[in-house]
Amino acid sequence: MSIFNDTKIAFQEKSTDQLRKAYWMFKAIEHPTLTNIGIKALNFTIHNRFPIVEGIVRNTLFEQFAGGETREKSLQVVQQLYKHHIGSIFDYAIEGKEDEATFDLTCEEIKHNINFAEGNPAIPFVVFKPTGFGRMGIYEEIQSGSELTTSEKSEWARVVNRYESVCRLAYEKGVVIMIDAEETWIQTAVDDLVNEMMSKFNRERAIVWNTVQMYRTGRMEYLADDLQKATEGNYFLGYKFVRGAYMEKERERAAQFNYPDPIQPDKQSTDDNFNAAIDFVMKNTDRVSAFFGTHNEKSTELVMDRMRDKSLPNDYEKIHFGQLYGMSDNITYYLGENKYNATKYLPYGPVRDVVPYLTRRAQENTSVAGQTGRELALISKELERRKRSYN
């Protein structure tokens, strides 16, 4: 029996009405085909500014998966979570825009988040997405080794400068900055740039953290290579470990361009790879800090077991856990209750602009085996428990 099955703890901050609404929302996204049709319709109506649809989104997907429209409006959620020893990671969830003005705006927003997080234990990390700082196409050019035009060289210099300015501010303020992962065909360019930032700013401790997707092949070799470079260069490493989010897209592109599939052949291989990363961290805590971003109960408990094996305290500063806001509260609240370093990814932004993020989350829910069913089962269990207690 899972240790993460206490729904009274998991949903202690949710009213019965909120749970019923969440139940019907997860029910609505349970079927992939219907979800994909609904997402296309939703993106169309939001793009064409249908106010009634925006209102519906605000009261369903947005309420479930986002903290608020601004960082300040999300503070109520931050404070509510921190009462339960759960930190928040502000995630400026604007996606799908590729102009320099938006990249500059996003960079400034991340800097505001760093200043906001300084000295605040309720906000232990700040995060940004690489394609929030530059076009996917320019990362592709860099990764492929293509000769850049003069304008492309200037464009890439601006991308590097955004990374540099944000990482430097994080270093000066003592705030950990995590960089999210992207698709394989630009990830090496991201990794190289993040490693450059690590070598500059991780001299005393891990301030800049990269994200490693363990559903990919070759990631353990990548980690070993990183560790060798960091040891030789005398700097620290920080990683967020996830399974991954672009499997279908990755497989399709590999088939289209006839190169080896970069994704593990099956779920068991991915799970084994993720667990290997846990062991890698535990063997190298002198130099490596880790954030395990997972909704998998078995992986979460395995990290806890490995910590116990090494006699590490539950709140050991180099080991963190994280789940998305609105999902897997049974895991997060259990960890918080037992004083582990638990966190929620807390997206924020204007409802209209956050819709691409929200619909991506809905699609991921349907593609992760059993995730929506688990959410529904937990909510049903808690509703039934409350019904019995009322009677």
Number of C-alpha atoms within 10 A of each C-alpha: 4 8 11 20 14 17 20 16 19 21 19 12 12 12 11 15 10 14 17 14 15 21 19 13 16 23 14 15 20 21 15 16 12 11 18 17 10 15 20 11 12 19 15 12 15 19 12 9 12 12 12 11 14 18 12 12 19 19 12 17 20 26 17 19 20 26 26 21 20 15 21 12 13 19 15 13 15 22 16 14 21 18 12 20 21 28 28 29 24 28 21 25 24 21 14 13 14 15 12 16 10 15 21 17 13 20 21 15 15 22 18 14 22 28 17 16 23 17 13 12 14 20 24 22 25 26 20 22 18 22 22 24 23 23 19 16 13 20 21 18 17 18 17 13 10 10 10 14 9 8 9 14 14 12 17 18 11 17 24 16 14 19 19 18 14 20 27 18 16 25 21 13 15 17 26 22 26 23 21 21 23 21 16 17 19 21 19 17 19 25 19 12 16 23 19 14 20 23 18 16 21 21 15 10 18 25 26 30 28 23 24 25 23 24 26 22 17 13 17 17 10 12 17 12 12 15 20 11 14 20 13 9 12 14 20 24 27 25 21 22 23 21 21 20 19 15 18 10 10 18 15 12 15 15 11 9 8 9 10 10 16 17 22 18 12 9 12 11 16 20 18 15 22 25 17 15 21 20 14 16 22 19 13 12 14 11 18 22 22 24 23 23 22 21 22 14 14 15 18 21 16 14 20 18 13 16 17 12 10 10 10 15 13 17 15 13 12 17 24 20 26 27 20 21 21 18 19 23 23 22 27 30 27 21 25 23 16 13 16 22 22 29 29 25 23 24 26 25 21 15 23 19 18 20 25 19 20 21 20 13 16 23 20 18 22 20 17 11 11 12 19 23 15 14 21 19 13 20 22 16 16 20 21 12 13 13 11 9 8 7 5
